[in-house]
Amino acid sequence: MYPFLQKDHEVFERWTPIAAGLRPPTEDENKLMAAVKQALEAGLYYETAVQKHVKEHADFIPPEAWQIRGATEGGVMGYECYHARRAMDAFAERAENEEAVKAYCVGQKIGTLYINGKRTNALNITSIEGTTVIMLGKSGSSTVQVTIAARAIKTAKERAIARGWRKAQP
């Protein structure tokens, strides 16, 4: 049976290190994430619909766990579902960044990007730390250092292309 918690803050403390990649999920936490994933794959989007699906299909969660009310919608188990979903999102984001960073190397010229609502020109990669890319470039006459997640570079390029600041690349 799923080891359910009594308080919202306990749920937060359980799931935050998982989402941050500081510890792997337990077997029970993996089961909950699988149930949430099943709900999402069934086309459910809103938290209440996902929670209802998990409640109906996750027989490893005792019924009394759903009775514990917390300060969040769906009670403590609803909050568990919410955090399980956020952990899955964090896993996917890390995987995207790990794949995206493979395309970059120190010294590589990136060119013009649209970052933080501004045009940044002549960007060159100065270092890569994990999945974070650090670049130097120009914003007006000022030299700026940009720190960005590897996967965000693609979006910044697309935004610069849409504004006519760089040419579309095949």
RANORNOR-V318104 format. One record per residue. RES is the residue in one small letter. SS is DSSP state (2 for helix, 1 for strand, 0 for the rest). PSI is psi as a letter, one per 40 degrees, with the letter a starting at -180 (* if undefined). BURIAL is I if it has 16 or more other ideal C-beta (glycine too) atoms within 10 Angstrom, else O. Layout:
RES/SS/PSI/BURIAL, RES/SS/PSI/BURIAL
//
This chain:
m/0/i/O, y/0/h/I, p/0/g/O, f/0/i/I, l/0/i/I, q/0/d/O, k/0/i/O, d/2/d/I, h/2/d/O, e/2/d/O, v/2/d/I, f/2/d/O, e/2/d/O, r/2/d/I, w/2/d/I, t/2/d/O, p/2/d/O, i/2/d/I, a/2/d/I, a/0/e/O, g/0/e/O, l/0/d/O, r/0/i/O, p/0/i/O, p/0/i/I, t/0/i/O, e/2/d/O, d/2/d/O, e/2/d/I, n/2/d/O, k/2/d/I, l/2/d/I, m/2/d/I, a/2/d/O, a/2/d/I, v/2/d/I, k/2/d/O, q/2/d/O, a/2/d/I, l/2/d/O, e/2/d/O, a/0/e/O, g/0/e/O, l/0/i/I, y/0/d/O, y/0/i/O, e/2/d/I, t/2/d/O, a/2/d/O, v/2/d/I, q/2/d/I, k/2/d/I, h/2/d/I, v/2/d/I, k/2/d/I, e/2/d/O, h/2/e/O, a/0/g/I, d/0/e/O, f/0/e/O, i/0/h/I, p/0/i/O, p/2/d/O, e/2/d/O, a/2/d/I, w/2/e/I, q/2/e/O, i/0/h/I, r/0/h/O, g/0/a/I, a/0/e/O, t/0/i/I, e/0/h/O, g/0/e/I, g/2/a/I, v/2/d/I, m/2/d/I, g/2/d/I, y/2/d/I, e/2/d/I, c/2/d/I, y/2/d/I, h/2/d/I, a/2/d/I, r/2/d/I, r/2/d/O, a/2/d/I, m/2/d/I, d/2/d/O, a/2/d/I, f/2/d/O, a/2/d/O, e/2/d/O, r/2/d/I, a/2/d/O, e/2/d/I, n/2/d/I, e/2/d/O, e/2/d/O, a/2/d/I, v/2/d/I, k/2/d/O, a/2/e/O, y/0/i/I, c/0/i/O, v/0/h/O, g/0/e/O, q/0/h/O, k/1/h/O, i/1/d/I, g/1/a/I, t/1/h/I, l/1/i/I, y/1/h/I, i/1/h/I, n/0/f/O, g/0/e/O, k/1/i/O, r/1/h/I, t/1/h/I, n/1/i/I, a/1/f/O, l/1/h/I, n/1/h/O, i/1/h/I, t/1/d/O, s/1/i/O, i/1/h/I, e/1/h/O, g/0/b/O, t/0/e/I, t/1/h/O, v/1/h/I, i/1/h/O, m/1/i/I, l/1/i/O, g/1/a/I, k/1/h/O, s/1/h/O, g/0/b/O, s/0/e/O, s/1/i/O, t/1/h/O, v/1/i/O, q/1/h/O, v/1/h/I, t/1/h/O, i/1/i/I, a/1/i/I, a/2/d/I, r/2/e/I, a/2/e/I, i/2/d/I, k/2/d/O, t/2/d/O, a/2/d/I, k/2/d/I, e/2/d/O, r/2/d/I, a/2/d/I, i/2/d/O, a/2/d/O, r/0/e/O, g/0/e/O, w/0/e/I, r/0/i/I, k/0/i/O, a/0/h/O, q/0/i/O, p/0/*/O
//
